[in-house]
Amino acid sequence: PQPIQNLGISPSDWARLPPAMQSDLLNSAQQSGPPSYRQAIKNYYTKIARLQDTAPVPAPASQP
């Protein structure tokens, strides 16, 4: 979405976010605020998106 691009969030980072976080970010992006606030939003969601990509996958349970 355009408001997300205006924040500087890349499409690949946007795609990694769960739907609920995408909605939260979209709502945040549409609110006005000081530039430092917008930068903080960008940094927060970018970091979360990148953590989603590196989260460890649980090992399957072993069968006896």
All heavy atoms as TSV, in Angstrom:
chain	resi	resn	atom	element	x	y	z
A	1	PRO	N	N	0.823	-1.211	0.000
A	1	PRO	CA	C	0.000	0.000	0.000
A	1	PRO	C	C	0.867	1.276	0.000
A	1	PRO	O	O	1.957	1.273	0.570
A	1	PRO	CB	C	-0.812	-0.111	1.278
A	1	PRO	CG	C	-0.754	-1.557	1.668
A	1	PRO	CD	C	0.522	-2.083	1.106
A	2	GLN	N	N	0.368	2.316	-0.608
A	2	GLN	CA	C	1.127	3.567	-0.723
A	2	GLN	C	C	1.552	4.155	0.623
A	2	GLN	O	O	2.699	4.564	0.765
A	2	GLN	CB	C	0.334	4.597	-1.533
A	2	GLN	CG	C	1.155	5.822	-1.903
A	2	GLN	CD	C	2.359	5.476	-2.768
A	2	GLN	OE1	O	2.257	4.715	-3.716
A	2	GLN	NE2	N	3.514	6.011	-2.426
A	3	PRO	N	N	0.677	4.212	1.637
A	3	PRO	CA	C	1.135	4.772	2.921
A	3	PRO	C	C	2.317	4.009	3.503
A	3	PRO	O	O	3.181	4.581	4.158
A	3	PRO	CB	C	-0.092	4.661	3.835
A	3	PRO	CG	C	-1.263	4.586	2.919
A	3	PRO	CD	C	-0.751	3.896	1.675
A	4	ILE	N	N	2.378	2.719	3.252
A	4	ILE	CA	C	3.482	1.900	3.750
A	4	ILE	C	C	4.747	2.217	2.976
A	4	ILE	O	O	5.828	2.343	3.555
A	4	ILE	CB	C	3.133	0.397	3.640
A	4	ILE	CG1	C	1.843	0.074	4.386
A	4	ILE	CG2	C	4.275	-0.469	4.119
A	4	ILE	CD1	C	1.795	0.517	5.815
A	5	GLN	N	N	4.630	2.378	1.673
A	5	GLN	CA	C	5.787	2.764	0.861
A	5	GLN	C	C	6.292	4.130	1.276
A	5	GLN	O	O	7.504	4.360	1.304
A	5	GLN	CB	C	5.429	2.745	-0.619
A	5	GLN	CG	C	5.209	1.347	-1.157
A	5	GLN	CD	C	4.796	1.350	-2.610
A	5	GLN	OE1	O	4.710	2.391	-3.262
A	5	GLN	NE2	N	4.523	0.169	-3.145
A	6	ASN	N	N	5.380	5.032	1.620
A	6	ASN	CA	C	5.780	6.371	2.060
A	6	ASN	C	C	6.588	6.312	3.357
A	6	ASN	O	O	7.421	7.178	3.605
A	6	ASN	CB	C	4.565	7.274	2.250
A	6	ASN	CG	C	3.870	7.595	0.945
A	6	ASN	OD1	O	4.422	7.400	-0.136
A	6	ASN	ND2	N	2.645	8.062	1.027
A	7	LEU	N	N	6.322	5.305	4.193
A	7	LEU	CA	C	7.100	5.126	5.413
A	7	LEU	C	C	8.488	4.571	5.115
A	7	LEU	O	O	9.382	4.665	5.932
A	7	LEU	CB	C	6.398	4.138	6.352
A	7	LEU	CG	C	5.411	4.679	7.357
A	7	LEU	CD1	C	4.834	3.534	8.175
A	7	LEU	CD2	C	6.021	5.702	8.277
A	8	GLY	N	N	8.633	3.956	3.956
A	8	GLY	CA	C	9.916	3.359	3.601
A	8	GLY	C	C	9.985	1.873	3.878
A	8	GLY	O	O	11.056	1.290	3.885
A	9	ILE	N	N	8.835	1.238	4.105
A	9	ILE	CA	C	8.797	-0.199	4.326
A	9	ILE	C	C	8.818	-0.888	2.960
A	9	ILE	O	O	8.008	-0.582	2.096
A	9	ILE	CB	C	7.516	-0.620	5.085
A	9	ILE	CG1	C	7.390	0.122	6.413
A	9	ILE	CG2	C	7.447	-2.127	5.263
A	9	ILE	CD1	C	8.366	-0.268	7.467
A	10	SER	N	N	9.751	-1.807	2.786
A	10	SER	CA	C	9.863	-2.493	1.496
A	10	SER	C	C	8.712	-3.490	1.322
A	10	SER	O	O	8.174	-4.007	2.310
A	10	SER	CB	C	11.193	-3.226	1.396
A	10	SER	OG	O	11.199	-4.356	2.251
A	11	PRO	N	N	8.350	-3.768	0.071
A	11	PRO	CA	C	7.296	-4.759	-0.171
A	11	PRO	C	C	7.637	-6.130	0.422
A	11	PRO	O	O	6.762	-6.822	0.920
A	11	PRO	CB	C	7.196	-4.819	-1.693
A	11	PRO	CG	C	7.657	-3.465	-2.143
A	11	PRO	CD	C	8.750	-3.092	-1.168
A	12	SER	N	N	8.907	-6.507	0.400
A	12	SER	CA	C	9.272	-7.818	0.948
A	12	SER	C	C	9.104	-7.835	2.469
A	12	SER	O	O	8.665	-8.838	3.031
A	12	SER	CB	C	10.697	-8.201	0.559
A	12	SER	OG	O	11.623	-7.275	1.080
A	13	ASP	N	N	9.439	-6.730	3.142
A	13	ASP	CA	C	9.215	-6.665	4.590
A	13	ASP	C	C	7.719	-6.673	4.896
A	13	ASP	O	O	7.276	-7.328	5.831
A	13	ASP	CB	C	9.875	-5.418	5.197
A	13	ASP	CG	C	11.381	-5.539	5.291
A	13	ASP	OD1	O	11.908	-6.677	5.256
A	13	ASP	OD2	O	12.053	-4.498	5.400
A	14	TRP	N	N	6.955	-5.951	4.108
A	14	TRP	CA	C	5.497	-5.906	4.291
A	14	TRP	C	C	4.916	-7.316	4.173
A	14	TRP	O	O	4.085	-7.729	4.983
A	14	TRP	CB	C	4.886	-4.979	3.245
A	14	TRP	CG	C	3.394	-5.021	3.161
A	14	TRP	CD1	C	2.641	-5.643	2.225
A	14	TRP	CD2	C	2.461	-4.398	4.062
A	14	TRP	NE1	N	1.301	-5.453	2.478
A	14	TRP	CE2	C	1.163	-4.684	3.597
A	14	TRP	CE3	C	2.601	-3.620	5.203
A	14	TRP	CZ2	C	0.016	-4.237	4.233
A	14	TRP	CZ3	C	1.454	-3.174	5.842
A	14	TRP	CH2	C	0.188	-3.483	5.362
A	15	ALA	N	N	5.366	-8.073	3.200
A	15	ALA	CA	C	4.824	-9.410	2.960
A	15	ALA	C	C	5.145	-10.379	4.096
A	15	ALA	O	O	4.404	-11.334	4.313
A	15	ALA	CB	C	5.359	-9.956	1.643
A	16	ARG	N	N	6.218	-10.136	4.831
A	16	ARG	CA	C	6.603	-11.025	5.928
A	16	ARG	C	C	5.780	-10.809	7.197
A	16	ARG	O	O	5.761	-11.661	8.070
A	16	ARG	CB	C	8.079	-10.807	6.278
A	16	ARG	CG	C	9.026	-11.358	5.274
A	16	ARG	CD	C	10.452	-11.242	5.804
A	16	ARG	NE	N	11.378	-11.228	4.708
A	16	ARG	CZ	C	12.215	-10.250	4.428
A	16	ARG	NH1	N	12.273	-9.186	5.192
A	16	ARG	NH2	N	13.016	-10.329	3.402
A	17	LEU	N	N	5.130	-9.660	7.299
A	17	LEU	CA	C	4.370	-9.362	8.513
A	17	LEU	C	C	3.058	-10.148	8.542
A	17	LEU	O	O	2.394	-10.294	7.520
A	17	LEU	CB	C	4.049	-7.863	8.588
A	17	LEU	CG	C	5.228	-6.936	8.817
A	17	LEU	CD1	C	4.787	-5.483	8.658
A	17	LEU	CD2	C	5.843	-7.159	10.192
A	18	PRO	N	N	2.678	-10.622	9.718
A	18	PRO	CA	C	1.368	-11.282	9.841
A	18	PRO	C	C	0.247	-10.279	9.540
A	18	PRO	O	O	0.436	-9.061	9.695
A	18	PRO	CB	C	1.313	-11.704	11.310
A	18	PRO	CG	C	2.710	-11.619	11.823
A	18	PRO	CD	C	3.417	-10.618	10.967
A	19	PRO	N	N	-0.912	-10.751	9.110
A	19	PRO	CA	C	-2.013	-9.853	8.739
A	19	PRO	C	C	-2.380	-8.834	9.820
A	19	PRO	O	O	-2.657	-7.677	9.507
A	19	PRO	CB	C	-3.177	-10.800	8.454
A	19	PRO	CG	C	-2.513	-12.077	8.045
A	19	PRO	CD	C	-1.245	-12.158	8.852
A	20	ALA	N	N	-2.386	-9.237	11.083
A	20	ALA	CA	C	-2.752	-8.291	12.145
A	20	ALA	C	C	-1.731	-7.152	12.237
A	20	ALA	O	O	-2.110	-5.997	12.449
A	20	ALA	CB	C	-2.850	-9.012	13.487
A	21	MET	N	N	-0.461	-7.461	12.049
A	21	MET	CA	C	0.567	-6.413	12.095
A	21	MET	C	C	0.492	-5.530	10.852
A	21	MET	O	O	0.756	-4.340	10.936
A	21	MET	CB	C	1.951	-7.023	12.233
A	21	MET	CG	C	2.212	-7.529	13.600
A	21	MET	SD	S	3.957	-7.778	13.832
A	21	MET	CE	C	3.994	-7.842	15.603
A	22	GLN	N	N	0.147	-6.110	9.727
A	22	GLN	CA	C	-0.032	-5.293	8.516
A	22	GLN	C	C	-1.123	-4.261	8.760
A	22	GLN	O	O	-0.977	-3.093	8.399
A	22	GLN	CB	C	-0.384	-6.167	7.317
A	22	GLN	CG	C	0.769	-6.963	6.785
A	22	GLN	CD	C	0.375	-7.818	5.595
A	22	GLN	OE1	O	-0.805	-8.013	5.289
A	22	GLN	NE2	N	1.372	-8.353	4.917
A	23	SER	N	N	-2.212	-4.698	9.373
A	23	SER	CA	C	-3.319	-3.784	9.670
A	23	SER	C	C	-2.881	-2.688	10.642
A	23	SER	O	O	-3.180	-1.507	10.433
A	23	SER	CB	C	-4.489	-4.581	10.244
A	23	SER	OG	O	-5.545	-3.722	10.578
A	24	ASP	N	N	-2.159	-3.074	11.702
A	24	ASP	CA	C	-1.661	-2.089	12.671
A	24	ASP	C	C	-0.742	-1.083	12.006
A	24	ASP	O	O	-0.824	0.119	12.263
A	24	ASP	CB	C	-0.913	-2.782	13.813
A	24	ASP	CG	C	-1.825	-3.573	14.728
A	24	ASP	OD1	O	-3.057	-3.370	14.667
A	24	ASP	OD2	O	-1.286	-4.384	15.502
A	25	LEU	N	N	0.146	-1.571	11.163
A	25	LEU	CA	C	1.093	-0.684	10.482
A	25	LEU	C	C	0.371	0.256	9.534
A	25	LEU	O	O	0.670	1.451	9.479
A	25	LEU	CB	C	2.133	-1.508	9.723
A	25	LEU	CG	C	3.150	-0.733	8.902
A	25	LEU	CD1	C	3.889	0.298	9.750
A	25	LEU	CD2	C	4.140	-1.671	8.244
A	26	LEU	N	N	-0.592	-0.255	8.813
A	26	LEU	CA	C	-1.359	0.588	7.901
A	26	LEU	C	C	-2.076	1.690	8.666
A	26	LEU	O	O	-2.064	2.853	8.257
A	26	LEU	CB	C	-2.344	-0.258	7.103
A	26	LEU	CG	C	-3.059	0.427	5.952
A	26	LEU	CD1	C	-2.084	1.042	4.966
A	26	LEU	CD2	C	-3.956	-0.556	5.235
A	27	ASN	N	N	-2.669	1.343	9.817
A	27	ASN	CA	C	-3.333	2.355	10.639
A	27	ASN	C	C	-2.337	3.390	11.141
A	27	ASN	O	O	-2.617	4.588	11.130
A	27	ASN	CB	C	-4.054	1.701	11.819
A	27	ASN	CG	C	-5.282	0.945	11.409
A	27	ASN	OD1	O	-5.874	1.214	10.377
A	27	ASN	ND2	N	-5.673	-0.029	12.208
A	28	SER	N	N	-1.173	2.952	11.582
A	28	SER	CA	C	-0.138	3.868	12.076
A	28	SER	C	C	0.367	4.777	10.967
A	28	SER	O	O	0.620	5.961	11.185
A	28	SER	CB	C	1.035	3.088	12.656
A	28	SER	OG	O	0.634	2.363	13.782
A	29	ALA	N	N	0.524	4.228	9.772
A	29	ALA	CA	C	1.059	5.001	8.649
A	29	ALA	C	C	0.105	6.114	8.236
A	29	ALA	O	O	0.542	7.131	7.699
A	29	ALA	CB	C	1.335	4.075	7.470
A	30	GLN	N	N	-1.170	5.937	8.494
A	30	GLN	CA	C	-2.154	6.932	8.078
A	30	GLN	C	C	-2.349	8.037	9.109
A	30	GLN	O	O	-3.040	9.005	8.848
A	30	GLN	CB	C	-3.476	6.239	7.752
A	30	GLN	CG	C	-3.357	5.348	6.535
A	30	GLN	CD	C	-4.577	4.493	6.288
A	30	GLN	OE1	O	-5.396	4.279	7.169
A	30	GLN	NE2	N	-4.694	3.984	5.074
A	31	GLN	N	N	-1.718	7.899	10.272
A	31	GLN	CA	C	-1.819	8.931	11.298
A	31	GLN	C	C	-0.674	9.927	11.123
A	31	GLN	O	O	0.414	9.561	10.714
A	31	GLN	CB	C	-1.741	8.308	12.688
A	31	GLN	CG	C	-2.894	7.385	12.985
A	31	GLN	CD	C	-2.747	6.703	14.332
A	31	GLN	OE1	O	-1.919	7.082	15.137
A	31	GLN	NE2	N	-3.553	5.693	14.568
A	32	SER	N	N	-0.950	11.167	11.439
A	32	SER	CA	C	0.117	12.158	11.356
A	32	SER	C	C	0.878	12.178	12.673
A	32	SER	O	O	0.385	11.745	13.710
A	32	SER	CB	C	-0.464	13.544	11.064
A	32	SER	OG	O	-1.318	13.937	12.118
A	33	GLY	N	N	2.072	12.647	12.604
A	33	GLY	CA	C	2.907	12.729	13.792
A	33	GLY	C	C	4.258	13.298	13.411
A	33	GLY	O	O	4.541	13.524	12.233
A	34	PRO	N	N	5.106	13.524	14.386
A	34	PRO	CA	C	6.421	14.070	14.088
A	34	PRO	C	C	7.251	13.069	13.283
A	34	PRO	O	O	7.041	11.854	13.385
A	34	PRO	CB	C	7.037	14.314	15.464
A	34	PRO	CG	C	6.228	13.533	16.425
A	34	PRO	CD	C	4.891	13.303	15.801
A	35	PRO	N	N	8.193	13.563	12.494
A	35	PRO	CA	C	9.031	12.674	11.670
A	35	PRO	C	C	9.736	11.589	12.486
A	35	PRO	O	O	9.861	10.456	12.021
A	35	PRO	CB	C	10.038	13.615	11.023
A	35	PRO	CG	C	9.361	14.946	11.015
A	35	PRO	CD	C	8.493	14.958	12.247
A	36	SER	N	N	10.154	11.910	13.689
A	36	SER	CA	C	10.843	10.900	14.496
A	36	SER	C	C	9.897	9.753	14.863
A	36	SER	O	O	10.314	8.600	14.962
A	36	SER	CB	C	11.447	11.526	15.754
A	36	SER	OG	O	10.435	12.106	16.541
A	37	TYR	N	N	8.624	10.050	15.033
A	37	TYR	CA	C	7.630	9.024	15.326
A	37	TYR	C	C	7.466	8.090	14.127
A	37	TYR	O	O	7.431	6.881	14.270
A	37	TYR	CB	C	6.296	9.686	15.684
A	37	TYR	CG	C	5.158	8.723	15.918
A	37	TYR	CD1	C	5.115	7.934	17.062
A	37	TYR	CD2	C	4.115	8.613	15.001
A	37	TYR	CE1	C	4.065	7.050	17.278
A	37	TYR	CE2	C	3.071	7.741	15.210
A	37	TYR	CZ	C	3.051	6.959	16.357
A	37	TYR	OH	O	2.020	6.085	16.567
A	38	ARG	N	N	7.389	8.679	12.953
A	38	ARG	CA	C	7.245	7.878	11.742
A	38	ARG	C	C	8.471	6.995	11.535
A	38	ARG	O	O	8.357	5.851	11.126
A	38	ARG	CB	C	6.978	8.773	10.534
A	38	ARG	CG	C	5.641	9.523	10.654
A	38	ARG	CD	C	5.342	10.417	9.479
A	38	ARG	NE	N	5.028	9.690	8.272
A	38	ARG	CZ	C	3.879	9.067	8.024
A	38	ARG	NH1	N	2.924	9.082	8.934
A	38	ARG	NH2	N	3.672	8.455	6.894
A	39	GLN	N	N	9.651	7.524	11.833
A	39	GLN	CA	C	10.876	6.742	11.706
A	39	GLN	C	C	10.870	5.582	12.702
A	39	GLN	O	O	11.281	4.475	12.379
A	39	GLN	CB	C	12.110	7.626	11.916
A	39	GLN	CG	C	13.427	6.903	11.693
A	39	GLN	CD	C	13.617	6.426	10.272
A	39	GLN	OE1	O	13.263	7.123	9.320
A	39	GLN	NE2	N	14.172	5.249	10.108
A	40	ALA	N	N	10.391	5.841	13.909
A	40	ALA	CA	C	10.314	4.783	14.920
A	40	ALA	C	C	9.361	3.672	14.469
A	40	ALA	O	O	9.649	2.488	14.663
A	40	ALA	CB	C	9.878	5.367	16.263
A	41	ILE	N	N	8.241	4.042	13.875
A	41	ILE	CA	C	7.287	3.055	13.358
A	41	ILE	C	C	7.965	2.205	12.287
A	41	ILE	O	O	7.876	0.977	12.291
A	41	ILE	CB	C	6.024	3.743	12.788
A	41	ILE	CG1	C	5.219	4.366	13.914
A	41	ILE	CG2	C	5.173	2.748	11.997
A	41	ILE	CD1	C	4.093	5.248	13.441
A	42	LYS	N	N	8.639	2.868	11.370
A	42	LYS	CA	C	9.329	2.157	10.290
A	42	LYS	C	C	10.343	1.177	10.873
A	42	LYS	O	O	10.379	0.005	10.493
A	42	LYS	CB	C	10.027	3.140	9.364
A	42	LYS	CG	C	10.857	2.450	8.315
A	42	LYS	CD	C	11.708	3.413	7.532
A	42	LYS	CE	C	12.646	2.628	6.643
A	42	LYS	NZ	N	13.697	3.410	6.099
A	43	ASN	N	N	11.165	1.633	11.781
A	43	ASN	CA	C	12.197	0.774	12.354
A	43	ASN	C	C	11.594	-0.424	13.075
A	43	ASN	O	O	12.078	-1.549	12.945
A	43	ASN	CB	C	13.082	1.572	13.321
A	43	ASN	CG	C	13.913	2.613	12.619
A	43	ASN	OD1	O	14.109	2.573	11.408
A	43	ASN	ND2	N	14.409	3.566	13.380
A	44	TYR	N	N	10.541	-0.188	13.832
A	44	TYR	CA	C	9.889	-1.248	14.600
A	44	TYR	C	C	9.353	-2.346	13.682
A	44	TYR	O	O	9.649	-3.526	13.869
A	44	TYR	CB	C	8.758	-0.639	15.435
A	44	TYR	CG	C	7.931	-1.650	16.184
A	44	TYR	CD1	C	8.411	-2.237	17.342
A	44	TYR	CD2	C	6.665	-2.001	15.736
A	44	TYR	CE1	C	7.646	-3.165	18.047
A	44	TYR	CE2	C	5.901	-2.927	16.424
A	44	TYR	CZ	C	6.397	-3.499	17.578
A	44	TYR	OH	O	5.638	-4.415	18.252
A	45	TYR	N	N	8.567	-1.972	12.690
A	45	TYR	CA	C	7.956	-2.979	11.834
A	45	TYR	C	C	8.955	-3.632	10.893
A	45	TYR	O	O	8.825	-4.816	10.564
A	45	TYR	CB	C	6.763	-2.390	11.069
A	45	TYR	CG	C	5.548	-2.262	11.960
A	45	TYR	CD1	C	5.200	-1.048	12.520
A	45	TYR	CD2	C	4.779	-3.370	12.272
A	45	TYR	CE1	C	4.098	-0.937	13.355
A	45	TYR	CE2	C	3.674	-3.266	13.108
A	45	TYR	CZ	C	3.343	-2.051	13.646
A	45	TYR	OH	O	2.256	-1.960	14.476
A	46	THR	N	N	9.967	-2.911	10.464
A	46	THR	CA	C	11.002	-3.512	9.633
A	46	THR	C	C	11.741	-4.581	10.419
A	46	THR	O	O	11.995	-5.680	9.916
A	46	THR	CB	C	11.985	-2.437	9.123
A	46	THR	OG1	O	11.261	-1.502	8.313
A	46	THR	CG2	C	13.089	-3.052	8.290
A	47	LYS	N	N	12.076	-4.281	11.666
A	47	LYS	CA	C	12.782	-5.260	12.490
A	47	LYS	C	C	11.911	-6.497	12.723
A	47	LYS	O	O	12.394	-7.628	12.629
A	47	LYS	CB	C	13.189	-4.647	13.817
A	47	LYS	CG	C	14.013	-5.587	14.660
A	47	LYS	CD	C	14.677	-4.885	15.796
A	47	LYS	CE	C	15.556	-5.888	16.539
A	47	LYS	NZ	N	16.689	-5.310	17.143
A	48	ILE	N	N	10.649	-6.304	13.022
A	48	ILE	CA	C	9.749	-7.442	13.221
A	48	ILE	C	C	9.659	-8.287	11.956
A	48	ILE	O	O	9.719	-9.516	12.007
A	48	ILE	CB	C	8.358	-6.983	13.680
A	48	ILE	CG1	C	8.432	-6.467	15.112
A	48	ILE	CG2	C	7.334	-8.109	13.564
A	48	ILE	CD1	C	7.162	-5.859	15.617
A	49	ALA	N	N	9.527	-7.632	10.814
A	49	ALA	CA	C	9.428	-8.367	9.548
A	49	ALA	C	C	10.675	-9.202	9.318
A	49	ALA	O	O	10.590	-10.365	8.903
A	49	ALA	CB	C	9.216	-7.398	8.392
A	50	ARG	N	N	11.814	-8.646	9.598
A	50	ARG	CA	C	13.062	-9.385	9.377
A	50	ARG	C	C	13.237	-10.502	10.399
A	50	ARG	O	O	13.821	-11.534	10.085
A	50	ARG	CB	C	14.226	-8.422	9.356
A	50	ARG	CG	C	14.086	-7.543	8.115
A	50	ARG	CD	C	15.195	-6.618	7.883
A	50	ARG	NE	N	14.872	-5.838	6.682
A	50	ARG	CZ	C	15.433	-4.722	6.355
A	50	ARG	NH1	N	16.382	-4.222	7.127
A	50	ARG	NH2	N	15.088	-4.091	5.268
A	51	LEU	N	N	12.727	-10.315	11.606
A	51	LEU	CA	C	12.775	-11.385	12.601
A	51	LEU	C	C	11.864	-12.545	12.192
A	51	LEU	O	O	12.163	-13.699	12.480
A	51	LEU	CB	C	12.371	-10.865	13.979
A	51	LEU	CG	C	13.398	-9.988	14.681
A	51	LEU	CD1	C	12.803	-9.388	15.955
A	51	LEU	CD2	C	14.660	-10.755	14.999
A	52	GLN	N	N	10.762	-12.235	11.534
A	52	GLN	CA	C	9.850	-13.279	11.060
A	52	GLN	C	C	10.586	-14.219	10.109
A	52	GLN	O	O	10.340	-15.409	10.074
A	52	GLN	CB	C	8.652	-12.669	10.313
A	52	GLN	CG	C	7.731	-11.840	11.147
A	52	GLN	CD	C	6.923	-12.650	12.130
A	52	GLN	OE1	O	6.530	-13.766	11.844
A	52	GLN	NE2	N	6.698	-12.095	13.297
A	53	ASP	N	N	11.497	-13.647	9.338
A	53	ASP	CA	C	12.238	-14.415	8.344
A	53	ASP	C	C	13.300	-15.299	8.981
A	53	ASP	O	O	13.708	-16.286	8.399
A	53	ASP	CB	C	12.895	-13.440	7.356
A	53	ASP	CG	C	13.009	-14.018	5.975
A	53	ASP	OD1	O	12.245	-14.934	5.646
A	53	ASP	OD2	O	13.880	-13.554	5.217
A	54	THR	N	N	13.770	-14.949	10.189
A	54	THR	CA	C	14.843	-15.702	10.820
A	54	THR	C	C	14.389	-16.502	12.022
A	54	THR	O	O	15.204	-17.092	12.708
A	54	THR	CB	C	15.976	-14.751	11.259
A	54	THR	OG1	O	15.454	-13.825	12.211
A	54	THR	CG2	C	16.572	-14.015	10.086
A	55	ALA	N	N	13.100	-16.507	12.300
A	55	ALA	CA	C	12.586	-17.244	13.460
A	55	ALA	C	C	12.861	-18.740	13.268
A	55	ALA	O	O	12.651	-19.270	12.190
A	55	ALA	CB	C	11.093	-17.002	13.620
A	56	PRO	N	N	13.360	-19.399	14.311
A	56	PRO	CA	C	13.638	-20.829	14.167
A	56	PRO	C	C	12.359	-21.636	13.988
A	56	PRO	O	O	11.327	-21.315	14.560
A	56	PRO	CB	C	14.319	-21.185	15.480
A	56	PRO	CG	C	13.945	-20.107	16.438
A	56	PRO	CD	C	13.644	-18.880	15.620
A	57	VAL	N	N	12.466	-22.631	13.184
A	57	VAL	CA	C	11.326	-23.529	12.947
A	57	VAL	C	C	11.412	-24.649	13.971
A	57	VAL	O	O	12.467	-25.273	14.121
A	57	VAL	CB	C	11.394	-24.105	11.510
A	57	VAL	CG1	C	10.267	-25.103	11.281
A	57	VAL	CG2	C	11.370	-22.990	10.490
A	58	PRO	N	N	10.347	-24.895	14.709
A	58	PRO	CA	C	10.398	-25.953	15.729
A	58	PRO	C	C	10.662	-27.315	15.082
A	58	PRO	O	O	10.148	-27.610	14.017
A	58	PRO	CB	C	9.028	-25.913	16.384
A	58	PRO	CG	C	8.251	-24.857	15.731
A	58	PRO	CD	C	9.070	-24.238	14.643
A	59	ALA	N	N	11.464	-28.111	15.756
A	59	ALA	CA	C	11.757	-29.465	15.266
A	59	ALA	C	C	10.529	-30.346	15.476
A	59	ALA	O	O	9.803	-30.175	16.454
A	59	ALA	CB	C	12.952	-30.030	16.027
A	60	PRO	N	N	10.313	-31.258	14.563
A	60	PRO	CA	C	9.167	-32.158	14.733
A	60	PRO	C	C	9.382	-33.052	15.956
A	60	PRO	O	O	10.501	-33.388	16.312
A	60	PRO	CB	C	9.139	-32.984	13.446
A	60	PRO	CG	C	10.441	-32.744	12.781
A	60	PRO	CD	C	11.056	-31.506	13.371
A	61	ALA	N	N	8.284	-33.394	16.609
A	61	ALA	CA	C	8.357	-34.266	17.777
A	61	ALA	C	C	8.819	-35.643	17.350
A	61	ALA	O	O	8.385	-36.168	16.323
A	61	ALA	CB	C	6.994	-34.341	18.456
A	62	SER	N	N	9.729	-36.230	18.116
A	62	SER	CA	C	10.226	-37.561	17.767
A	62	SER	C	C	9.214	-38.610	18.214
A	62	SER	O	O	8.543	-38.470	19.222
A	62	SER	CB	C	11.584	-37.818	18.404
A	62	SER	OG	O	11.462	-37.732	19.809
A	63	GLN	N	N	9.121	-39.643	17.461
A	63	GLN	CA	C	8.212	-40.743	17.741
A	63	GLN	C	C	9.005	-41.859	18.434
A	63	GLN	O	O	10.068	-42.219	17.964
A	63	GLN	CB	C	7.617	-41.264	16.431
A	63	GLN	CG	C	6.880	-40.196	15.661
A	63	GLN	CD	C	5.395	-40.272	15.875
A	63	GLN	OE1	O	4.878	-41.314	16.188
A	63	GLN	NE2	N	4.714	-39.159	15.724
A	64	PRO	N	N	8.502	-42.422	19.537
A	64	PRO	CA	C	9.239	-43.523	20.217
A	64	PRO	C	C	9.185	-44.804	19.443
A	64	PRO	O	O	8.486	-45.091	18.611
A	64	PRO	CB	C	8.533	-43.670	21.564
A	64	PRO	CG	C	7.283	-42.880	21.480
A	64	PRO	CD	C	7.362	-42.014	20.271
